[in-house]
Amino acid sequence: MKLSKGLIFALAALITTGALHGCKKDNGLDENAKIEFAPTSDNLPVFFNYGESKTLAIDVESIDAIDDIDAPDGWSVEIVRDNGRIVAARVTAPEADAEDIDTHGDIELSVADILKTSVTVYTTDYTDPYGALVVLENFTKGAMSYIDRYGRQYDNIFAAANPEITMGGSLQDLYVKNDKIYLLAQNAASDGSRLFVCNPRTMKVEAKSALDFKSPDGASVWTQHIVVADNGRAYIQYSSVPDEAKSGIRSIDLATMTVAPDDVPDTYGAMTADGATKARMIYSKGKIYAARGNSVAVIDPRTERSTLIPCTDHCVKDVTKGADGNIYILTTGTINGGQVTTPASIWVAGNNGTATKVASLNDIVVSELPYYPNNAMSASFLSSKIFFISGTYGDNKLCSFDYSTKKVESGVLQSPAGLLPYGYPAFHPETDVPFAGYTDYTKTLVARYTDPGKAYLLPTGPVAGIFFPYMFSDDWTDR
């Protein structure tokens, strides 16, 4: 067919203005059409502060319009053009106080339901099950750091959110419950508080308490470990000032911040005989498991009564929950009123109120002395591995025990030069990689067990514990 001069000129004009792009596919798109979010410099998802806007570059060929934009709840996306050509997306994160939002998700752009591109965006959610909250004691001013699920590190998160409060020394423990983060310090902050209830997105304090109570003997107390139960109460392990000779567990009504007048029965007394051990408590299947003297106290929050699981003639040092749903117990040798030189043991709690010794740990020794830091017993969510710390001041070793094979190992992760293992380690709930803390008491290094070269240097020390919030989820506590 012979084309007229007019038709030839018209086609030339279309090509020149970009209105015609080569051959069309059956779906109407040019065969060279493409749309892709440009890769980030670190190949990680894009982090946003709350309310922050960022322009994300888009590589586009032969596309004039986006047919569909899908974004997480609360996020907004605006397509940016330069001389009519799509070049970027302007993304804005939700405000921190917005309701019904997603803190993590994908933004997807699609054309003709054929070409699609997406980018993962997220903002702060300190209750993310795969992010690690790190509690730093610091004997003069406690602090917190955060390592998010992608490995990005954020320091001094409590201080940044609450500049009007100077945290007291020896920040000890935390718990995540009811979409709140509960922080417990041994010593009072600048406003007199030791218990802080914080916003899970910002770490801003929403409620607090001085926990101003005395022991049954009238002594002042140091508050050290916390569990938040389903009955609206928190349970706090404490020891007496100044020698930690006696200890107990007291509850507090979180709605009114009223501390109970009496200790939970069978939890108060001499720390190595009848009193609650200075160690993390475990909440499992509606019950609280607390190390106590030569037994484990099982507290029922519905009645605030306890039953005892004895570990005859052994001093109970710590408890943890295994991936098999059982409660495992770390003990010293026979209580003798002084430093223990007999091997440690691992026990498992049965359903009938008894405990069975699983293994003696050969030459591994843990201290009986009340003032010695806890042994940081922590279990994997996925495997039969347990970590704990043995030794005495200056001779700490990170040890492991496998309750399936009964294999025990001392010094499983080489300590960085000049640093000692300290505080509760934690296993990643998805990858099973252990994260362990090391300190020289002025700074802390958090190391990944399978990749010692990948370590996070934190601004102070020592580390009280590393917490993946999955450990507080119903999925875990109900197992």
Salt bridges, closest charged atoms under 4 A:
ASP42 OD2 - ARG152 NH2 2.86
ASP113 OD1 - LYS116 NZ 3.49
ASP128 OD2 - ARG149 NE 2.83
GLU164 OE2 - LYS204 NZ 3.32
ASP173 OD2 - HIS225 ND1 3.11
ASP191 OD2 - LYS208 NZ 2.71
GLU206 OE1 - LYS180 NZ 2.43
ASP217 OD2 - LYS246 NZ 2.79
ASP230 OD1 - LYS177 NZ 2.47
GLU244 OE2 - LYS278 NZ 3.18
ASP253 OD2 - ARG233 NH1 3.88
ASP263 OD1 - ARG250 NE 2.43
ASP274 OD1 - ARG292 NH2 3.63
ASP300 OD2 - ARG302 NH2 2.90
GLU304 OE2 - ARG233 NE 3.10
ASP395 OD1 - LYS397 NZ 3.13
ASP440 OD2 - LYS443 NZ 2.74
ASP451 OD2 - ARG448 NH2 3.40
